[in-house]
């Protein structure tokens, strides 16, 4: 009880030393364990630690390092964080993996035991898949695909400009070299793609735009922050889950329905029989109807077994709440929503950083 706290003090720093240097404090710890437990000198230390209900040295020191790492990263603009968490030397340790890394160059996702290896790559893969598909499923009206790409790209560029004064300035500079040309060309595309469109985008642009954002976020080391700029796309994905995963029938196209008589778009619907979906899904749809998120009608048709549900996209939900809209007006309002969500993202990223990062 007296020796262990003294050895743990400062281990966040000295634990980066090589094994030869660590033998001295480790041997002091081992002698103390033998004295405290009354074990023989030949007794293995792990067995004595089990008897003493004491953790092994390595897991304990890693645990303390994790705590220290989180404390340093809670206040992104603090002097301690800026001085200690300095990644300017990280490439040196990347090219020389045999060298022990100091705490400031350690990465939570690559060095600590419980978050190493496959989990990091799984997250990066999921981020790339989400970004490429998020724009693709939130599309279908003139100017929306290119417009949201411009807004998200401008937000990413602004964030990288702000972070040029931080300790990852080089990474953000590289991100700017990619995102600025992308935004510039997307603005030109939006000019011809807005209502009435003279140029049309398809999967080629939406997949390219999404992958560009994913690559820029990974290169710039802000893979969490970039998701804040995708708030409408995240909501659209979650709102579309029942149809995307075929809990309810999903038509090939879920675009709004055009009413030529009034020259406006109306929510499109999917029709199906109640027996085609499971009862828990029916209950869930009724609940969403109660709170006003969907328009679910039952008992239709001659036999009373048909159901009608608006297609589950943010575009159709907007038409459901605001009524029929002209296509140009609808695109403008959706892009205004994208801008407002980007403003919210910056508010979360900076004033509320201590709560979310």
C-alpha positions in Angstrom: 0.0 0.0 0.0 3.0 2.3 0.5 5.2 1.2 -2.4 2.7 0.9 -5.2 1.4 4.5 -5.2 4.9 5.9 -5.3 5.7 3.7 -8.2 2.5 4.6 -10.0 3.2 8.3 -9.6 4.5 9.6 -12.9 4.1 6.3 -14.7 2.3 8.1 -17.5 5.6 9.5 -18.5 8.2 6.9 -17.5 6.2 4.0 -18.9 7.4 4.9 -22.3 10.9 3.9 -21.4 12.4 0.7 -22.7 12.2 -2.5 -20.8 15.8 -2.3 -19.5 15.0 1.0 -17.8 11.8 -0.3 -16.3 13.6 -3.2 -14.6 14.6 -1.0 -11.6 11.1 0.2 -10.5 9.7 -3.2 -11.4 12.2 -5.0 -9.2 11.3 -2.7 -6.3 7.6 -3.6 -6.9 8.4 -7.3 -6.9 10.3 -7.1 -3.6 7.4 -5.3 -2.0 5.0 -7.9 -3.2 7.1 -10.7 -1.7 7.3 -8.9 1.6 3.6 -8.0 1.7 2.4 -11.5 0.8 5.1 -13.6 2.6 5.8 -15.5 -0.6 8.9 -17.3 -1.4 11.5 -15.6 -3.7 10.8 -18.3 -6.3 7.0 -17.6 -6.3 5.9 -16.1 -9.6 4.8 -12.5 -9.3 1.5 -12.9 -11.2 0.4 -15.6 -8.7 1.3 -13.4 -5.8 -0.6 -10.5 -7.3 -3.7 -12.7 -7.7 -3.5 -13.6 -4.0 -3.0 -9.9 -3.1 -5.9 -8.9 -5.4 -3.6 -6.4 -7.1 -3.5 -5.7 -10.9 -0.4 -6.5 -13.0 1.9 -3.6 -13.6 1.3 -3.2 -17.4 -2.5 -3.1 -17.3 -2.4 -0.7 -14.4 0.0 1.7 -16.1 -2.0 1.5 -19.3 -5.1 2.4 -17.4 -3.4 5.4 -15.8 -2.2 6.5 -19.2 -5.7 6.3 -20.6 -7.0 8.5 -17.8 -4.2 11.0 -18.4 -4.8 11.0 -22.1 -8.5 11.7 -21.7 -7.8 14.5 -19.2 -5.4 16.2 -21.7 -7.9 16.0 -24.5 -10.9 17.3 -22.6 -9.7 20.9 -23.0 -8.5 21.2 -26.6 -7.3 24.8 -26.2 -5.4 24.4 -22.9 -1.7 25.0 -22.7 -1.1 21.5 -21.3 -2.9 19.9 -24.2 -1.0 22.1 -26.7 2.4 21.4 -25.2 2.1 17.7 -24.3 -0.1 16.4 -27.1 2.3 17.4 -29.8 2.2 15.2 -32.8 5.0 16.9 -34.8 7.3 14.0 -34.0 4.7 11.3 -34.8 6.1 10.6 -38.3 9.5 9.9 -36.8 8.0 7.2 -34.6 6.0 5.9 -37.5 9.1 5.3 -39.5 10.9 3.9 -36.5 8.4 1.6 -34.8 11.0 0.1 -32.5 11.4 3.4 -30.6 9.2 3.8 -27.4 6.7 6.6 -28.0 6.2 9.4 -25.4 2.7 10.1 -24.2 2.2 13.1 -26.4 2.7 11.0 -29.6 0.5 8.2 -28.4 -2.8 7.7 -30.2 -5.8 6.4 -28.3 -7.0 4.3 -31.3 -3.6 2.8 -32.1 -1.7 2.3 -28.9 -4.0 1.4 -26.1 -4.9 -2.3 -25.7 -8.7 -2.2 -25.7 -9.0 0.1 -28.7 -6.3 -1.3 -31.0 -6.2 -3.0 -34.3 -9.4 -4.0 -36.1 -11.7 -1.5 -34.3 -10.0 1.5 -35.8 -10.1 0.1 -39.3 -13.8 -1.0 -38.9 -14.7 2.6 -37.9 -12.8 4.1 -40.8 -14.5 1.6 -43.2 -17.9 2.4 -41.8 -17.2 6.1 -42.1 -16.3 5.8 -45.8 -19.4 3.6 -46.5 -21.7 6.0 -44.7 -20.3 9.2 -46.3 -20.6 7.8 -49.8 -24.1 6.5 -49.4 -25.5 9.3 -47.2 -25.5 11.9 -50.0 -26.7 9.3 -52.5 -29.9 8.4 -50.5 -30.6 12.1 -49.8 -31.1 13.2 -53.3 -33.5 13.3 -56.2 -34.5 16.9 -56.8 -32.6 19.6 -58.8 -29.7 21.1 -57.0 -29.9 19.1 -53.8 -26.9 16.7 -54.3 -24.5 19.4 -55.5 -25.9 22.0 -53.1 -25.3 19.8 -50.0 -21.8 19.0 -51.2 -21.0 22.7 -51.5 -22.3 23.4 -48.0 -20.6 20.4 -46.3 -17.4 21.1 -48.3 -17.4 24.8 -47.3 -17.9 23.8 -43.6 -15.0 21.3 -43.8 -12.8 24.0 -45.4 -13.7 26.5 -42.7 -13.0 24.0 -40.0 -9.6 23.2 -41.5 -8.8 26.9 -41.7 -9.6 27.4 -38.1 -7.4 24.4 -37.1 -4.4 25.6 -39.1 -3.2 27.2 -35.9 -3.4 23.9 -34.0 -0.9 21.1 -33.5 -2.3 19.2 -36.5 -1.8 22.1 -38.9 0.0 20.0 -41.5 -2.8 17.5 -41.8 -5.4 20.3 -42.1 -3.3 22.0 -44.7 -3.3 18.7 -46.7 -7.1 18.5 -46.3 -7.5 22.0 -47.6 -5.5 21.1 -50.7 -8.2 18.5 -51.5 -11.4 20.2 -50.3 -10.9 23.7 -51.9 -10.7 22.4 -55.5 -13.7 20.1 -54.8 -15.8 23.0 -53.4 -14.9 25.2 -56.3 -15.9 22.7 -58.9 -19.0 21.8 -57.0 -20.1 25.5 -57.0 -19.9 25.4 -60.8 -21.8 22.2 -60.9 -24.5 23.6 -58.6 -25.0 26.6 -60.9 -26.0 24.2 -63.8 -27.7 21.6 -61.5 -30.1 23.9 -59.6 -33.7 24.3 -60.7 -34.3 24.2 -63.6 -31.4 21.8 -64.1 -29.3 21.9 -67.2 -26.9 19.3 -65.9 -27.8 16.2 -63.9 -25.7 14.3 -61.4 -26.0 10.7 -60.6 -24.3 8.1 -58.5 -21.0 9.0 -59.9 -21.0 12.5 -58.3 -22.7 11.5 -55.0 -20.3 8.6 -54.4 -17.3 10.8 -55.3 -18.4 13.6 -53.1 -19.0 11.3 -50.1 -15.7 9.6 -50.5 -13.9 13.0 -50.8 -15.3 14.0 -47.4 -14.3 10.7 -45.8 -10.8 10.9 -47.2 -10.4 14.5 -46.1 -11.6 13.7 -42.6 -9.3 10.7 -42.2 -6.3 12.6 -43.5 -7.1 15.6 -41.3 -7.7 13.5 -38.2 -11.2 14.8 -37.6 -13.3 11.7 -38.5 -15.7 12.5 -35.6 -16.1 16.2 -36.4 -17.0 15.5 -40.0 -20.1 13.6 -38.9 -21.4 16.8 -37.3 -21.6 18.3 -40.8 -23.7 15.3 -41.8 -26.6 15.9 -39.4 -29.3 16.0 -42.0 -27.9 13.0 -43.8 -27.7 11.1 -40.5 -31.3 11.9 -39.7 -32.3 10.9 -43.3 -30.6 7.6 -42.9 -32.1 6.8 -39.5 -35.6 7.9 -40.8 -35.1 5.6 -43.8 -34.0 2.6 -41.8 -37.5 0.8 -41.9 -37.4 0.9 -45.7 -33.7 0.5 -46.3 -33.7 -2.7 -44.2 -37.1 -3.8 -45.7 -39.0 -3.8 -42.5 -41.7 -2.1 -44.7 -41.8 -2.4 -48.5 -39.3 0.0 -50.2 -40.1 1.0 -53.8 -37.2 1.4 -56.3 -37.5 5.2 -56.3 -38.7 7.2 -53.4 -38.7 10.6 -55.1 -41.5 13.1 -54.4 -44.5 12.9 -56.6 -44.9 15.7 -59.1 -48.4 17.3 -59.4 -48.5 18.9 -62.9 -51.8 20.7 -62.2 -50.2 23.0 -59.5 -46.6 22.5 -60.6 -45.6 21.4 -57.1 -44.0 18.3 -55.4 -46.0 16.2 -53.0 -44.9 13.3 -50.7 -44.8 10.0 -52.5 -46.2 6.9 -50.9 -45.7 3.2 -50.6 -48.7 0.9 -50.6 -48.7 -2.6 -49.1 -50.9 -5.1 -47.3 -50.8 -5.1 -43.5 -50.1 -8.8 -43.4 -46.8 -8.2 -45.2 -45.1 -6.6 -42.2 -44.7 -7.7 -38.7 -47.0 -6.5 -35.8 -44.2 -4.7 -33.9 -43.4 -2.7 -37.1 -47.1 -1.8 -37.3 -47.1 -0.6 -33.7 -43.9 1.4 -34.4 -45.5 3.1 -37.5 -48.6 4.0 -35.5 -46.4 5.6 -32.8 -44.6 7.6 -35.5 -47.9 8.7 -36.9 -49.0 9.9 -33.4 -45.9 12.1 -33.1 -46.4 13.4 -36.6 -43.2 11.9 -38.3 -45.1 9.7 -40.8 -48.4 9.6 -42.5 -49.5 5.9 -42.0 -53.1 5.0 -43.2 -54.7 1.6 -42.6 -57.8 -0.2 -43.7 -57.7 1.0 -47.3 -58.9 -0.9 -50.4 -62.0 -2.9 -51.0 -61.0 -5.6 -48.6 -59.7 -3.1 -46.0 -56.2 -4.8 -45.9 -54.2 -2.2 -47.7 -52.0 0.3 -46.0 -50.4 3.5 -47.2 -47.2 5.1 -45.9 -45.2 8.1 -47.1 -41.8 7.1 -48.3 -39.4 7.6 -45.5 -37.0 10.3 -46.6 -36.2 13.7 -45.2 -37.5 15.2 -48.5 -40.9 13.6 -48.2 -41.0 14.5 -44.5 -40.4 18.1 -45.3 -43.3 18.0 -47.8 -45.4 16.3 -45.3 -44.9 19.0 -42.7 -44.8 22.1 -45.0 -47.2 20.9 -47.6 -46.7 20.8 -51.4 -43.7 22.8 -52.5 -42.2 24.1 -55.8 -39.1 22.1 -56.5 -36.8 25.2 -56.5 -38.3 26.3 -53.2 -38.0 22.9 -51.6 -34.3 22.7 -52.6 -33.6 26.1 -51.1 -35.2 25.2 -47.8 -33.4 21.9 -47.5 -30.1 23.6 -48.2 -30.9 26.3 -45.6 -31.5 23.4 -43.2 -28.0 22.1 -44.1 -26.5 25.5 -43.4 -28.2 25.7 -40.0 -27.0 22.2 -39.1 -23.4 23.2 -40.0 -23.8 26.2 -37.7 -24.9 23.8 -35.0 -22.0 21.6 -35.7 -19.5 24.4 -35.1 -21.3 25.3 -31.9 -21.0 21.7 -30.7 -17.4 21.5 -31.8 -16.1 24.6 -30.0 -18.3 26.0 -27.2 -19.6 22.5 -26.3 -16.3 20.7 -27.0 -15.8 19.7 -23.3 -19.1 17.8 -23.4 -18.7 15.9 -26.7 -14.9 15.6 -27.2 
